[in-house]
Amino acid sequence: MVNRIKFLFVVVVICLVSISSVYAENGSDKSGVIISTDKTEYNKVEIIKIVVCNQFDTSVLYCSGGDRFWDIEYFKDNKWMHPAYEKGGGFQLTEKNVGESCYVALYERMPPVELKSGSTLSGQWNQKICPFGTTGPDEPKTVKYIEKGQYRIVFIYGFTVSSDDPYRLSDFQTVYSNSFTIK
């Protein structure tokens, strides 16, 4: 009986050591870059808080589009889509003081920004979009709230800048937040 207990104890210890070494080998104890929202369900017009955390042992680079470091996708017809690809699509507005009109503004491309190991980025989205529309960029568009549905936030990062374009990441990675519902 004592020998069986010793045998079982040795088997359990070997299994635990094997599991921990697998985690250490493939980096599973480090989750890399994580993006998340504060909730999984929002009412229309409710502020969505977004956090990105770099859990790598090294810095990562990301591109910031104006005041946003993230993008969004929605779920339709069993696939994730970007709102700009739809008729009447647009881009997300984050400025709190946006009135009823907006303009499609083209931002100057900025070089990638560093997010140090262990650092976080925080942002929020007010569920407003500025539709692209069919008029020229100098014509104001009417701000609207995003439609109800299922969404997720997208964050793109990399470790190096492209050798032929100082504004582009090479070998970039894409991570997605938890999906969330706007009611």
N, C-alpha and C positions, 0 to 999 in steps of 0.2 A: 504494500500500500504506500509506504514512504517512497519507494522507488518510482511509482507512478506519479506521485505528486511532484517529485523532483523532475521527472521527465516532462510533465506538463508545464512546469515552471520554465524549464529551458526552452521549450517550444514557444511559449508566449514571449519570452525575452528575445528570441531570435526573430520572431515576427515583428515585434516593436522596433528592433534595430533595423530590420530590412525596410520597414515603412518609413522610418525617419531618414534613412539614407536616400531613398527614392525622392522624398521631398527636398532634401538638400541638393541632390544632383540636378533636378529639373527646375529648381527655383520656385517651387510651389509655395515655399514659405514666404516668398516675396510676391506680392500680387501685381507688381509693375505699376502702371498708371490706372487709377480708378476714377470714374466720373459717376456722380450720383445726384439725385434730386432729393429734396427734403421729404417728399411724400410720394405716394403712388396714385393719388386721386385728388383732383383739383376742381373747384367750381370755376365757371367762366369768370374771367377778369381777376382771378386770384394770382398773386405773385408766386412764381416758381423759383425756388432757390437752388442754385447749381454749385457743386463743389468738385474740383479736380484735385487729387492727391497723388504726388509722385512718391511711390514706395520703393523705387529702384535705389540702388546704392550709388547711382550716378545721376547727373543732371539730364534732363530731356529738353528738346527744343519744340516749340509750337508756333504757329502763325496766328496772329491776332487780326481779325477783320474789323477795323474801327474799334468799337468798344466791346466787341465780342471775341471770346476765345473758343467758342463752341458753335455748333450748328444743330439742326433739328431734322428729324425724319418722322413720318407718320406711317401707320400701318393701313394698307388698303389693298383689297383683292389678294390677300395672303402674301404680301410682300411689303418691305419697307421702302418708302419713297421720300424724296426731298420735295418740299413744297414748291420750289421754283420750277419743277418739271411739269406741274399741273397748269392748266389754263387758268390764268388769273393768279398764278403763284406770286410769291414775293419774298421779302427778307424780314427777319425778326427785328423788332425795335426794342431797345432796352432803356432808352432815356425816359425817366419818370415824367418829364414835363412835356411830352409830345402831345400836341393838340389834336385836332381833327384832320389835319393835312400833313402830308409828308412828301419828300422828294426822293427819287432814286438817286443816291449819291454814290459816285465811284470813288473809293478810297485809294490813295496812293499806296502802292505795295510797300509793306514794311518787312525788314529782315526778321527771321525767326527770333523768338524771345526764349530765354533760358528759364526753366523751372527747376530749381535745385532739388537735390535729393531730400526727401522729407518735407518739402514745401507743399502748400496748397494754393489754389486759385479759387476765388469765390465770385459768383455773379448771380444775377437774377433776370428773369424774363417776365414781363407784364402781359404776356399772351397777345401782344399787338404785332401786326405785320403791316408793312408798307407794300401794297401790291405793285407788281411791275406795270401792269396795264398796257395799253397800246399807244398812249400819247408819248411825246418826247420827255427827256429827263428834266426839262425846265418847267413842265406842267405839273402842278401839285396833284397828288393822289390822295384818296380818302383813306385814312387809317381805319383798319378793321381788326376785330379780334379773330384769332384762329378758330376754326370750326371745332366742334366737339369731336372726340375720337381718341385713339390710342397713339401715343408719341414716345420718342426717346431722344435723348441728347447725344450728340456725337462730338468726340474730341480726337483730333489728329495730332500725333507727335512723332518725333524722330530723334536720332542721335547725332546726325551730321547734316550739313547743308550741302546741297547739290553743287558739284564742281563747276557746272556750266550756268548756274542761275543762283545768285546769292539770296534770292527771295523764296527759294523752294527747298523743302526738305527732301533728302534722298532716303530711300528705303523707309518711308513713313509707315506708322502703325495707326490703326483706327480702333478706338474703344468706344463702347456704347454704355449709356446709363441704363438703369432699370427702366422698364417701360412704365408709362403713367397714363392715366386717363383724364381727359378734360370733359366734364359733364355739361 
